[in-house]
Amino acid sequence: MKKLMFVTFAFALLASAVSLAQDAATPPNTTTSAQASPDTKAAKPPKTVSGCLQKGDQPGEITLTAADGKIYDLRSDTVKFDEHVGHQVTVTGTVTHEMKAEGKKDGQMQNASGKDQIRNLSVTDVKMVSETCTK
């Protein structure tokens, strides 16, 4: 009976020593790669689109109708669109949001067909291709 108690005590002591050794081997302030980097989305690559630049229905709204029929709502804090309204242009920017034309609030773009989608494009550059839009 004494041997069994001694073996059990020795095993418990050995298990505790191993557990403490593992804790000592791990630095207290380590982080895993999942903890170190927050969950961020990859940056979207810039998109270049050519089409006809037009004023929208709302004040200050500018749209670009691409050759494939896609419609882009253009936004920019740095690019001036007014001088290119009615022109064929090429814009570069980042697509920030897509929605169905008929789902757009406040009655905007209700005459667009159901298959068209409105895309918001944050524009960083605009280049004029032609002074007139091609039909």
C-alpha positions in Angstrom: 0.0 0.0 0.0 2.9 2.4 0.8 4.4 1.7 -2.6 1.1 2.5 -4.4 0.8 5.8 -2.5 4.4 6.6 -3.2 4.0 5.9 -7.0 0.9 8.0 -7.1 2.5 10.9 -5.2 5.6 10.7 -7.5 3.4 10.7 -10.6 1.5 13.8 -9.4 4.7 15.6 -8.6 6.2 14.7 -12.0 3.1 15.9 -13.8 3.1 19.2 -11.9 6.8 19.7 -12.7 6.2 19.1 -16.4 3.3 21.5 -16.4 5.3 24.2 -14.7 8.2 23.6 -17.1 5.9 24.1 -20.1 4.5 27.3 -18.7 8.1 28.7 -18.0 9.1 27.9 -21.6 6.4 30.0 -23.1 7.1 33.8 -22.8 4.1 35.5 -21.1 3.4 38.1 -23.8 3.5 36.1 -27.0 0.6 36.4 -29.4 -0.4 34.1 -32.2 -0.5 35.3 -35.8 -4.3 35.5 -35.6 -4.1 37.8 -32.5 -1.3 39.9 -34.0 -3.0 40.9 -37.2 -6.5 42.3 -37.0 -9.1 41.0 -39.5 -8.7 43.4 -42.4 -9.9 43.0 -45.9 -7.4 43.0 -48.7 -7.2 46.4 -50.5 -9.2 46.3 -53.7 -7.1 46.9 -56.8 -7.8 50.1 -58.8 -10.3 49.7 -61.6 -10.2 51.6 -64.9 -13.5 52.3 -66.7 -14.2 54.1 -69.9 -17.5 55.7 -70.8 -19.7 58.7 -71.0 -19.6 61.2 -68.1 -23.0 62.7 -67.3 -24.7 64.7 -64.6 -27.0 62.7 -62.4 -30.6 63.5 -61.3 -29.5 64.9 -58.0 -27.3 68.0 -57.5 -23.6 67.2 -57.4 -24.2 63.6 -58.7 -22.0 62.5 -61.5 -22.4 59.1 -63.3 -20.4 57.2 -65.9 -22.1 54.9 -68.3 -19.6 52.4 -69.5 -19.6 50.8 -73.0 -21.0 47.5 -71.5 -24.0 49.3 -70.0 -22.8 49.4 -66.4 -23.5 52.6 -64.5 -21.0 54.0 -62.0 -21.8 56.8 -59.5 -18.5 58.7 -59.3 -17.1 60.3 -56.1 -13.9 62.1 -55.5 -12.6 64.8 -53.2 -9.7 65.7 -55.5 -10.9 65.1 -59.1 -13.1 67.8 -60.8 -15.7 66.2 -63.1 -17.6 69.3 -64.2 -15.2 70.1 -67.0 -15.7 66.6 -68.5 -19.5 66.3 -68.4 -20.7 65.1 -71.8 -17.2 63.8 -72.7 -16.0 60.3 -73.3 -13.5 59.7 -70.4 -11.4 57.0 -68.7 -11.6 57.1 -64.9 -9.4 55.1 -62.5 -10.6 54.4 -58.9 -11.8 51.8 -56.5 -15.3 50.2 -56.6 -16.7 50.7 -53.1 -20.3 49.4 -53.4 -22.7 47.7 -55.8 -26.5 47.7 -55.7 -29.3 47.0 -58.1 -30.6 50.1 -59.8 -34.2 49.5 -58.8 -33.2 49.1 -55.2 -31.6 52.5 -55.0 -33.3 54.8 -52.5 -35.0 58.1 -53.1 -36.1 57.2 -56.6 -32.7 57.6 -58.2 -32.1 55.7 -61.4 -35.6 54.2 -61.5 -35.6 54.2 -65.3 -32.6 51.8 -65.4 -33.3 48.3 -66.4 -33.4 45.6 -63.7 -30.2 44.0 -64.9 -28.1 47.1 -64.6 -26.3 47.7 -61.4 -25.1 50.9 -59.9 -21.5 50.9 -58.7 -19.9 53.5 -56.5 -16.5 54.4 -57.8 -14.1 56.5 -55.7 -12.1 58.2 -58.5 -8.4 59.1 -58.3 -7.9 60.0 -61.9 -9.9 61.1 -65.0 -8.6 61.4 -68.6 -10.7 62.7 -71.5 -10.8 60.4 -74.5 -13.2 62.4 -76.7 -15.2 65.7 -76.4 -18.3 63.8 -77.4 -19.9 60.6 -76.1 -20.2 57.7 -78.6 -23.6 56.1 -79.0 
